[in-house]
Amino acid sequence: MRRGYLSAFAAYALWGVFPLYFHALQPAGAIEVLAHRIVWSLVCVGLLLAVVRRYSRLRALLRDRRLVAGIAVAAVFIAVNWGVYIFAVNADRVVEASLGYFINPLFSILLGVLVLRERLRAGQWVALGVGAAAVVVLSVDYGHLPWIALTLAASFGIYGLVKKRLGAPAAEGLLLESGVLVLPALAYLGWLTARGQSTFGTVSAWHTAMLALSGVLTAVPLLLFAEAANRVPLSGLGILQYLTPTVQLILGVLVFNEPMPPLRLAGFAIVWLALAIFSWDAIRAARRGRAVREREKADAVPAATADVR
């Protein structure tokens, strides 16, 4: 479990410092960075699977047409998420991007109601209501809906829902997602090169290396998260996930000097209140479920003994 928590912490911390990396890739535009991220992710994960010799499993996945179709849908939503996130960093809107990942758990609850027809507990309804109030306050502050935050939350929430229903392994799933997107990415990079607007190989050797390493940057935290998911209780991962937007928020305010006026801070405070309610309700439900399982186990022991006698 210690190894699992360390893996989770490393994954969420790496995702948190992504703005520093993407900001350093300027003058490359958001779509160019996205295209390189797709291409080099495919290369990186392909090499990894070759080293661990897991291509036979990949062939089995490719024979499942339903899974391949689902991965294609997931690829579109993760591409939207990546593209909007990179745009937010380049546009100095890291604070709003962090808001998207703060409200992502609340959006996942909403998806559970609308798509999976789940019944919510009272605490979850309260958290959703408080979260909706926060969006209203932040919309007043920004003068419009915080579309970057809402797009990030929605795209990642739908991506997570699709991935959960597919159950594809992390590395193979990322390879297939990158494979779905690689032809449009290569076409765009070729178009940029033909117009003389590509920054790959033209800015500096360091800039070129960083664009290529974006594939490693994508794969490493995903694989760390997969390791953590196998070892850490879901409640533990749920609490740790707030590390990513917290680091992003700190970077946005302290490193990139983005404004945090009083009304915006109030909106974030309401979001944090919603997340506190959500976390408290989840922990209470987990404890209640554990207590029920322990009682059922204790009741089953005398019954089993009686059967033996």
KEDO-826672 format. One record per residue (C-alpha): x, y, z; residue in three letters. Coordinates in steps of 0.2 Angstrom, whole numbers, padded with zeros to 4 digits, always signed. Layout:
// residues N
XYZALA
...
END
This chain:
// residues 309
+0000+0000+0000MET
+0015+0012+0004ARG
+0021+0009-0014ARG
+0003+0013-0021GLY
+0002+0029-0011TYR
+0019+0035-0017LEU
+0014+0031-0035SER
-0002+0040-0033ALA
+0007+0055-0025PHE
+0020+0055-0039ALA
+0006+0054-0053ALA
-0004+0068-0046TYR
+0011+0079-0043ALA
+0017+0077-0060LEU
+0000+0081-0067TRP
+0000+0097-0056GLY
+0017+0104-0063VAL
+0011+0101-0081PHE
+0009+0120-0083PRO
+0027+0123-0081LEU
+0032+0111-0094TYR
+0019+0117-0107PHE
+0023+0135-0103HIS
+0041+0132-0108ALA
+0036+0125-0125LEU
+0031+0142-0131GLN
+0031+0148-0145PRO
+0023+0132-0150ALA
+0005+0134-0151GLY
-0008+0123-0142ALA
-0013+0113-0157ILE
+0006+0110-0161GLU
+0010+0104-0144VAL
-0006+0093-0143LEU
-0001+0085-0160ALA
+0017+0081-0154HIS
+0010+0075-0137ARG
-0001+0062-0147ILE
+0013+0057-0159VAL
+0027+0055-0146TRP
+0014+0046-0134SER
+0012+0033-0147LEU
+0030+0031-0149VAL
+0034+0030-0130CYS
+0020+0018-0126VAL
+0024+0007-0141GLY
+0042+0005-0136LEU
+0036+0001-0118LEU
+0025-0013-0124LEU
+0039-0019-0135ALA
+0051-0020-0120VAL
+0038-0029-0109VAL
+0032-0040-0124ARG
+0013-0036-0122ARG
+0009-0035-0140TYR
-0001-0051-0140SER
-0013-0043-0127ARG
-0014-0028-0139LEU
-0019-0040-0153ARG
-0033-0047-0143ALA
-0040-0030-0139LEU
-0040-0025-0157LEU
-0051-0040-0161ARG
-0065-0033-0150ASP
-0074-0020-0161ARG
-0084-0013-0147ARG
-0069-0010-0137LEU
-0060-0001-0152VAL
-0075+0009-0155ALA
-0076+0015-0137GLY
-0057+0019-0137ILE
-0060+0030-0152ALA
-0074+0039-0142VAL
-0062+0041-0127ALA
-0048+0047-0139ALA
-0059+0062-0145VAL
-0063+0067-0127PHE
-0045+0066-0121ILE
-0039+0076-0136ALA
-0051+0089-0132VAL
-0046+0089-0114ASN
-0027+0090-0118TRP
-0030+0104-0131GLY
-0040+0115-0120VAL
-0028+0112-0106TYR
-0013+0117-0116ILE
-0022+0132-0123PHE
-0026+0138-0105ALA
-0008+0137-0100VAL
-0003+0147-0116ASN
-0017+0160-0112ALA
-0011+0162-0094ASP
-0027+0154-0087ARG
-0020+0141-0076VAL
-0031+0146-0062VAL
-0046+0143-0072GLU
-0039+0126-0078ALA
-0036+0121-0060SER
-0055+0125-0056LEU
-0059+0112-0070GLY
-0050+0098-0060TYR
-0057+0104-0044PHE
-0075+0102-0050ILE
-0072+0086-0060ASN
-0078+0075-0046PRO
-0094+0084-0045LEU
-0096+0083-0064PHE
-0093+0064-0062SER
-0107+0063-0049ILE
-0119+0072-0062LEU
-0114+0060-0075LEU
-0118+0045-0064GLY
-0136+0052-0062VAL
-0138+0057-0080LEU
-0130+0042-0089VAL
-0129+0028-0076LEU
-0146+0032-0068ARG
-0137+0031-0051GLU
-0147+0037-0035ARG
-0137+0050-0025LEU
-0136+0051-0007ARG
-0141+0067+0002ALA
-0123+0073+0004GLY
-0120+0071-0014GLN
-0135+0082-0019TRP
-0129+0095-0007VAL
-0111+0095-0014ALA
-0119+0096-0032LEU
-0130+0111-0026GLY
-0115+0120-0018VAL
-0104+0117-0034GLY
-0118+0124-0045ALA
-0118+0140-0034ALA
-0099+0141-0036ALA
-0101+0141-0055VAL
-0113+0155-0054VAL
-0102+0166-0043VAL
-0087+0162-0054LEU
-0097+0167-0069SER
-0101+0183-0062VAL
-0083+0186-0058ASP
-0077+0181-0075TYR
-0091+0190-0084GLY
-0095+0174-0093HIS
-0096+0155-0090LEU
-0079+0148-0085PRO
-0079+0138-0101TRP
-0061+0132-0099ILE
-0065+0124-0082ALA
-0082+0117-0088LEU
-0074+0110-0104THR
-0060+0102-0094LEU
-0071+0094-0081ALA
-0084+0088-0094ALA
-0071+0081-0106SER
-0061+0072-0093PHE
-0077+0066-0084GLY
-0084+0058-0100ILE
-0067+0051-0104TYR
-0066+0043-0087GLY
-0084+0036-0089LEU
-0080+0028-0106VAL
-0064+0021-0099LYS
-0072+0014-0084LYS
-0085+0005-0094ARG
-0072-0002-0107LEU
-0060-0008-0093GLY
-0045-0008-0105ALA
-0028-0009-0098PRO
-0019+0008-0096ALA
-0004+0006-0107ALA
-0013-0003-0121GLU
-0028+0009-0120GLY
-0016+0024-0122LEU
-0008+0016-0137LEU
-0024+0013-0145LEU
-0030+0031-0141GLU
-0014+0038-0148SER
-0016+0027-0163GLY
-0034+0034-0167VAL
-0027+0052-0166LEU
-0010+0050-0174VAL
-0015+0052-0192LEU
-0024+0069-0189PRO
-0009+0074-0178ALA
+0004+0070-0192LEU
-0006+0079-0205ALA
-0007+0095-0195TYR
+0012+0094-0191LEU
+0015+0091-0210GLY
+0004+0106-0214TRP
+0014+0117-0201LEU
+0030+0112-0209THR
+0025+0115-0226ALA
+0020+0133-0221ARG
+0036+0135-0212GLY
+0027+0138-0196GLN
+0033+0122-0186SER
+0043+0126-0171THR
+0050+0108-0170PHE
+0069+0109-0175GLY
+0068+0127-0178THR
+0068+0136-0160VAL
+0082+0126-0151SER
+0088+0109-0148ALA
+0081+0110-0130TRP
+0064+0115-0137HIS
+0064+0101-0149THR
+0069+0088-0136ALA
+0055+0094-0124MET
+0042+0092-0138LEU
+0048+0074-0141ALA
+0048+0071-0122LEU
+0030+0076-0121SER
+0026+0058-0124GLY
+0036+0052-0109VAL
+0027+0066-0099LEU
+0010+0059-0104THR
+0014+0040-0101ALA
+0024+0041-0085VAL
+0010+0048-0073PRO
-0003+0037-0082LEU
+0007+0021-0078LEU
+0010+0027-0060LEU
-0008+0030-0058PHE
-0012+0013-0064ALA
+0000+0006-0052GLU
-0008+0016-0038ALA
-0026+0011-0043ALA
-0021-0008-0040ASN
-0015-0004-0022ARG
-0024+0011-0015VAL
-0042+0011-0009PRO
-0053+0022-0020LEU
-0056+0034-0005SER
-0038+0037-0004GLY
-0036+0041-0022LEU
-0051+0052-0021GLY
-0043+0063-0008ILE
-0026+0063-0016LEU
-0034+0069-0033GLN
-0035+0086-0026TYR
-0016+0088-0026LEU
-0016+0091-0045THR
-0027+0106-0045PRO
-0020+0113-0029THR
-0003+0113-0037VAL
-0010+0121-0053GLN
-0018+0134-0043LEU
-0003+0139-0033ILE
+0007+0139-0049LEU
-0006+0150-0058GLY
-0006+0163-0043VAL
+0012+0163-0037LEU
+0022+0158-0053VAL
+0012+0165-0067PHE
+0005+0180-0057ASN
-0013+0177-0063GLU
-0026+0188-0053PRO
-0036+0181-0039MET
-0049+0195-0035PRO
-0060+0193-0020PRO
-0075+0187-0029LEU
-0065+0174-0038ARG
-0057+0168-0022LEU
-0075+0167-0014ALA
-0080+0156-0029GLY
-0065+0144-0026PHE
-0070+0144-0007ALA
-0087+0138-0012ILE
-0080+0125-0023VAL
-0069+0119-0009TRP
-0084+0118+0003LEU
-0093+0107-0010ALA
-0078+0096-0011LEU
-0077+0095+0008ALA
-0095+0089+0008ILE
-0092+0077-0006PHE
-0077+0070+0003SER
-0085+0068+0020TRP
-0100+0060+0012ASP
-0089+0047+0002ALA
-0079+0043+0018ILE
-0094+0041+0028ARG
-0102+0029+0015ALA
-0086+0019+0014ALA
-0085+0017+0033ARG
-0104+0012+0033ARG
-0101-0001+0019GLY
-0086-0008+0028ARG
-0096-0010+0044ALA
-0110-0019+0035VAL
-0098-0031+0027ARG
-0089-0035+0044GLU
-0106-0038+0052ARG
-0111-0050+0038GLU
-0095-0059+0039LYS
-0097-0061+0058ALA
-0115-0067+0056ASP
-0109-0080+0042ALA
-0096-0088+0054VAL
-0108-0095+0067PRO
-0120-0101+0052ALA
-0105-0110+0044ALA
-0100-0118+0060THR
-0118-0124+0063ALA
-0118-0132+0046ASP
-0102-0141+0050VAL
-0110-0148+0066ARG
END
